[in-house]
């Protein structure tokens, strides 16, 4: 009984991040890496590979908990790459014509909504 209670506490403490397996997080980060050079200001335009990646990431986020967890995964990828240019991050969905609202648009983006 004590083991079951401990497992339940660990699962509850993990929260929404547990909704996306690590491999989905890895896939999202790998896909979004195609967009990072634009988002941090290295590239001057959004590449077709980035747009394809946005579609792939969108497809991974079927539920709200999945989208929240993917958002956190992508945010960590963006932050690891350098200073996020918020206006560029916000332009990605429009530039790619992909409706995806859980892509972080700033370094302090709230992934809980």
Secondary structure, 3 states (H helix, E strand, C coil): CHHHHHHHHHHHHHHHHHHCCHHHHHHHHHHHHHHHHHHCCCCCCCCHHHHHHHHHHHHHCCCHHHHHHHHHHHHHHHHHHCCCCHHHHHHHHHHHCCCCCCCCCCCCCCCCC
